Amino acid sequence: KAGVTQTPRYLIKTRGQQVTLSCSPISGHRSVSWYQQTPGQGLQFLFEYFSETQRNKGNFPGRFSGRQFSNSRSEMNVSTLELGDSALYLCASSQMLGAGEKLFFGSGTQLSVL
Amino acid sequence: KNQVEQSPQSLIILEGKNCTLQCNYTVSPFSNLRWYKQDTGRGPVSLTIMTFSENTKSNGRYTATLDADTKQSSLHITASQLSDSASYICVVSASRGGADGLTFGKGTHLIIQP
């Protein structure tokens, strides 16, 4: 069974640009969540999608958005990039939505904003 | 405010030695506690998940303990190997919602020297 796939693995952008990251969950998993990881802050929750609907959202500005498609694949978009957006962006999938669900993480997209 | 504190921040030990990583949390209401291993440049991989009623869980050379009364957990690594070099992240789940109920520690960076 294929794991969680994130593309691209690396991205270099300049301030003010926008970026779209993609996440393909494990087959059969319906929930996808996104996280930002920086050395100083650790992992921070961005948002979670289930059945094409955003179910939960973290404390990030509106420049961060996402969506989920009918095949459970998900994308996240960051508009008007800032230097502080440089981070590893991870997505995770789980079978269902819930506090007890086991998360399976992708390898992440390393975003550098210059 | 829900918090997860891990110690030490970093640790260097010789191959073959044992080590113990600590996690203290203030998360309410508590659902489960998870330990993840994250290799450099990769996504976190689940090692153990423990609920309130479980006080020990093993996964090969990794043994996690949970004391729900004192809100402490530890991860013990036996007979360390070079491949154990990684960051170990403690994550506590509140018994509500989905991924928004997860509180992440900042991790312990473990280096195994030959």
Interface residues (C-beta under 8 A of the other chain):
Chain A: V4 Q6 S31 S33 Q41 G42 L43 Q44 F45 E48 F50 R55 N56 K57 G58 L90 A92 L97 G98 A99 G100 E101 K102 L103 F104 F105 G106 S107 G108 Q110
Chain B: S31 N32 Y36 G41 R42 G43 P44 V45 S46 I49 T51 I89 V91 S93 A94 S95 R96 G97 G98 A99 D100 G101 L102 F104 G105 K106 G107
